């Protein structure tokens, strides 16, 4: 079977250095560092003090308030990025066959905050109305890239015409930091500029 050509028609981003594609890319080019002191909980008793937090994100400004309240933060990030990608692409589900439009968005950890709240079921219903191929991939740090690759193949081989693809995460919380610290996986360096140095002989872990 001949593989079809695939094009990226829209992009969206919610990141530690920008909550939309334009801001994110501007800050990438300027070399802005998104790492800083953890603000989401008290780190007094933790060896790890820094993380790359998303900043100034307001779900109620980007989506229906009631829907946002039913979502965990990482789901809000995914919806916000997807809405930006829709607008960027000029995508309107009403003009498409919903059974030929799908989603492959994964999360390596997801919301450990939800686990801390007694493992309640995460509200996953979204407003996009896509009824085609909907799967996800969980391959730790490679999850988002893996999902984009699977979405590419879904279009190449005719499973779908449109795919929303990517990854989302929001796990800066006591459970995650304590767990990864116990694994000696996180850097304990407190200088943001010397924290994420994966190819340096002085690297001490990830952020």
GIZI-V908370 format. One record per pair of residues at least 6 apart in sequence whose C-alpha atoms are under 8 Angstrom apart, sorted by sequence separation. I is the first residue (numbers start at 1). J is the second residue. D is the distance in Angstrom with one decimal. If there is no record, write none. Layout:
# GIZI-V908370
i: {I | I}
j: {J | J}
d: {D | D}
This chain:
# GIZI-V908370
i: {13 | 14 | 17 | 18 | 43 | 59 | 86 | 114 | 137 | 154 | 155 | 180 | 189 | 197 | 13 | 14 | 17 | 18 | 139 | 155 | 188 | 196 | 198 | 12 | 13 | 60 | 68 | 114 | 155 | 187 | 195 | 198 | 12 | 15 | 18 | 59 | 137 | 154 | 187 | 195 | 196 | 11 | 14 | 17 | 137 | 196 | 13 | 17 | 38 | 136 | 195 | 196 | 37 | 38 | 151 | 195 | 37 | 38 | 151 | 36 | 37 | 38 | 151 | 17 | 35 | 36 | 38 | 189 | 17 | 35 | 36 | 63 | 187 | 188 | 17 | 35 | 36 | 59 | 63 | 148 | 187 | 188 | 16 | 34 | 35 | 62 | 147 | 148 | 186 | 187 | 16 | 34 | 147 | 185 | 186 | 187 | 147 | 185 | 186 | 187 | 59 | 144 | 145 | 184 | 185 | 186 | 144 | 145 | 143 | 144 | 143 | 144 | 133 | 103 | 133 | 102 | 132 | 101 | 102 | 103 | 101 | 102 | 103 | 104 | 105 | 106 | 107 | 108 | 98 | 99 | 100 | 101 | 102 | 103 | 104 | 105 | 106 | 107 | 108 | 109 | 98 | 99 | 100 | 101 | 102 | 103 | 104 | 105 | 106 | 108 | 98 | 99 | 100 | 103 | 104 | 107 | 108 | 98 | 99 | 108 | 19 | 93 | 108 | 16 | 18 | 19 | 74 | 93 | 107 | 16 | 17 | 18 | 74 | 93 | 106 | 107 | 15 | 16 | 17 | 19 | 73 | 106 | 15 | 16 | 72 | 105 | 14 | 106 | 72 | 105 | 104 | 105 | 104 | 104 | 79 | 104 | 103 | 75 | 72 | 71 | 72 | 70 | 71 | 70 | 71 | 102 | 110 | 111 | 112 | 113 | 100 | 101 | 104 | 105 | 110 | 111 | 112 | 116 | 100 | 101 | 102 | 103 | 104 | 105 | 106 | 107 | 108 | 109 | 110 | 111 | 113 | 20 | 99 | 100 | 101 | 102 | 103 | 104 | 105 | 106 | 107 | 108 | 109 | 110 | 112 | 100 | 101 | 102 | 103 | 104 | 105 | 106 | 107 | 109 | 113 | 14 | 105 | 112 | 14 | 20 | 112 | 14 | 13 | 14 | 12 | 13 | 12 | 11 | 12 | 11 | 12 | 13 | 12 | 11 | 12 | 10 | 11 | 10 | 11 | 10 | 12 | 10 | 11 | 10 | 11 | 9 | 10 | 9 | 10 | 82 | 78 | 78 | 77 | 77 | 75 | 74 | 74 | 74 | 73 | 53 | 51 | 48 | 40 | 41 | 46 | 40 | 41 | 48 | 38 | 47 | 48 | 50 | 48 | 49 | 48 | 50 | 47 | 48 | 49 | 48 | 50 | 6 | 6 | 6 | 4 | 5 | 4 | 3 | 4 | 37 | 3 | 4 | 2 | 52 | 1 | 36 | 51 | 35 | 50 | 35 | 33 | 33 | 35}
j: {19 | 20 | 23 | 24 | 49 | 65 | 92 | 120 | 143 | 160 | 161 | 186 | 195 | 203 | 20 | 21 | 24 | 25 | 146 | 162 | 195 | 203 | 205 | 20 | 21 | 68 | 76 | 122 | 163 | 195 | 203 | 206 | 21 | 24 | 27 | 68 | 146 | 163 | 196 | 204 | 205 | 21 | 24 | 27 | 147 | 206 | 24 | 28 | 49 | 147 | 206 | 207 | 49 | 50 | 163 | 207 | 50 | 51 | 164 | 50 | 51 | 52 | 165 | 32 | 50 | 51 | 53 | 204 | 33 | 51 | 52 | 79 | 203 | 204 | 34 | 52 | 53 | 76 | 80 | 165 | 204 | 205 | 34 | 52 | 53 | 80 | 165 | 166 | 204 | 205 | 35 | 53 | 166 | 204 | 205 | 206 | 167 | 205 | 206 | 207 | 80 | 165 | 166 | 205 | 206 | 207 | 166 | 167 | 166 | 167 | 167 | 168 | 159 | 130 | 160 | 130 | 160 | 130 | 131 | 132 | 131 | 132 | 133 | 134 | 135 | 136 | 137 | 138 | 129 | 130 | 131 | 132 | 133 | 134 | 135 | 136 | 137 | 138 | 139 | 140 | 130 | 131 | 132 | 133 | 134 | 135 | 136 | 137 | 138 | 140 | 131 | 132 | 133 | 136 | 137 | 140 | 141 | 132 | 133 | 142 | 54 | 128 | 143 | 52 | 54 | 55 | 110 | 129 | 143 | 53 | 54 | 55 | 111 | 130 | 143 | 144 | 53 | 54 | 55 | 57 | 111 | 144 | 54 | 55 | 111 | 144 | 54 | 147 | 114 | 147 | 147 | 148 | 148 | 150 | 126 | 151 | 151 | 124 | 122 | 122 | 123 | 122 | 123 | 123 | 124 | 160 | 168 | 169 | 170 | 171 | 159 | 160 | 163 | 164 | 169 | 170 | 171 | 175 | 160 | 161 | 162 | 163 | 164 | 165 | 166 | 167 | 168 | 169 | 170 | 171 | 173 | 81 | 160 | 161 | 162 | 163 | 164 | 165 | 166 | 167 | 168 | 169 | 170 | 171 | 173 | 162 | 163 | 164 | 165 | 166 | 167 | 168 | 169 | 171 | 175 | 77 | 168 | 175 | 78 | 84 | 176 | 80 | 80 | 81 | 80 | 81 | 81 | 81 | 82 | 82 | 83 | 84 | 84 | 84 | 85 | 84 | 85 | 85 | 86 | 86 | 88 | 87 | 88 | 88 | 89 | 88 | 89 | 89 | 90 | 164 | 167 | 168 | 168 | 169 | 168 | 168 | 169 | 170 | 170 | 172 | 172 | 177 | 172 | 173 | 178 | 173 | 174 | 181 | 172 | 181 | 186 | 188 | 187 | 188 | 188 | 190 | 188 | 189 | 190 | 190 | 192 | 152 | 155 | 156 | 155 | 156 | 156 | 156 | 157 | 190 | 157 | 158 | 157 | 207 | 157 | 192 | 207 | 192 | 207 | 193 | 192 | 193 | 207}
d: {5.9 | 5.8 | 7.5 | 4.2 | 6.0 | 7.4 | 7.4 | 6.5 | 6.1 | 5.9 | 5.7 | 6.1 | 5.7 | 5.5 | 4.8 | 7.8 | 5.5 | 8.0 | 7.4 | 7.1 | 7.9 | 7.5 | 7.6 | 6.1 | 5.1 | 6.8 | 6.5 | 7.7 | 7.5 | 6.4 | 7.7 | 7.4 | 5.6 | 7.0 | 7.3 | 6.3 | 6.8 | 7.9 | 7.9 | 8.0 | 7.6 | 6.9 | 8.0 | 6.3 | 5.9 | 6.0 | 7.2 | 7.7 | 5.9 | 6.7 | 7.4 | 6.2 | 5.8 | 5.0 | 5.9 | 6.8 | 4.3 | 5.7 | 7.5 | 5.3 | 6.4 | 8.0 | 6.2 | 7.0 | 6.7 | 5.8 | 7.3 | 7.7 | 7.1 | 5.4 | 6.3 | 7.9 | 7.7 | 7.3 | 5.1 | 4.2 | 7.6 | 6.5 | 7.2 | 5.1 | 4.9 | 7.8 | 4.9 | 5.5 | 7.0 | 6.2 | 5.9 | 5.6 | 7.1 | 4.1 | 7.5 | 7.2 | 5.7 | 7.9 | 4.5 | 5.5 | 7.2 | 5.1 | 4.8 | 6.2 | 7.7 | 7.6 | 6.7 | 7.3 | 6.4 | 5.8 | 4.6 | 7.5 | 7.9 | 3.8 | 6.3 | 7.3 | 7.2 | 7.4 | 6.9 | 5.5 | 6.9 | 5.5 | 6.3 | 7.7 | 6.4 | 4.5 | 6.4 | 5.9 | 7.5 | 5.0 | 7.5 | 5.3 | 6.8 | 6.8 | 7.3 | 4.8 | 4.6 | 4.7 | 5.1 | 5.4 | 5.2 | 6.1 | 6.2 | 7.1 | 5.1 | 4.7 | 5.0 | 6.9 | 5.2 | 6.5 | 4.9 | 7.3 | 5.9 | 4.3 | 5.0 | 4.0 | 7.5 | 7.8 | 7.4 | 7.6 | 6.1 | 6.2 | 7.6 | 7.8 | 7.8 | 7.1 | 5.8 | 5.7 | 7.8 | 7.9 | 6.4 | 7.0 | 6.2 | 5.3 | 7.3 | 7.8 | 6.6 | 7.5 | 5.8 | 7.1 | 7.9 | 4.2 | 7.9 | 7.0 | 7.5 | 6.0 | 5.5 | 6.2 | 6.9 | 6.9 | 7.2 | 6.4 | 7.4 | 5.9 | 5.5 | 8.0 | 7.3 | 7.4 | 7.5 | 6.2 | 7.7 | 7.6 | 6.8 | 6.7 | 7.6 | 7.8 | 5.5 | 5.8 | 7.1 | 6.8 | 7.2 | 7.1 | 8.0 | 6.8 | 7.3 | 5.7 | 7.1 | 7.1 | 5.1 | 5.8 | 5.6 | 7.5 | 4.6 | 5.9 | 6.3 | 5.3 | 6.2 | 5.0 | 6.6 | 5.5 | 8.0 | 6.7 | 6.1 | 5.4 | 6.4 | 7.4 | 7.9 | 5.4 | 4.6 | 4.7 | 4.7 | 4.8 | 4.8 | 4.8 | 5.3 | 7.1 | 7.9 | 6.4 | 7.2 | 6.6 | 5.7 | 6.3 | 6.0 | 6.8 | 5.2 | 6.5 | 5.8 | 6.9 | 7.7 | 6.0 | 7.3 | 6.7 | 7.9 | 7.4 | 6.7 | 7.4 | 7.9 | 6.1 | 7.6 | 4.9 | 4.2 | 7.6 | 5.9 | 7.8 | 7.3 | 7.6 | 4.8 | 6.7 | 4.5 | 7.8 | 4.2 | 4.5 | 7.8 | 6.3 | 7.9 | 7.4 | 6.4 | 4.7 | 7.6 | 7.3 | 4.2 | 5.0 | 7.9 | 7.1 | 7.4 | 5.7 | 6.6 | 7.8 | 7.2 | 5.7 | 4.9 | 4.8 | 6.2 | 7.4 | 7.4 | 7.1 | 7.0 | 6.7 | 7.3 | 6.8 | 7.2 | 7.1 | 7.9 | 7.5 | 7.1 | 7.9 | 6.9 | 7.0 | 4.8 | 6.3 | 6.0 | 7.6 | 6.5 | 7.9 | 7.5 | 6.7 | 6.6 | 6.5 | 7.0 | 6.3 | 4.4 | 4.8 | 6.6 | 7.9 | 5.6 | 7.5 | 7.6 | 6.9 | 7.5 | 5.8 | 5.6 | 5.4 | 7.3 | 8.0 | 7.4 | 7.3 | 8.0}
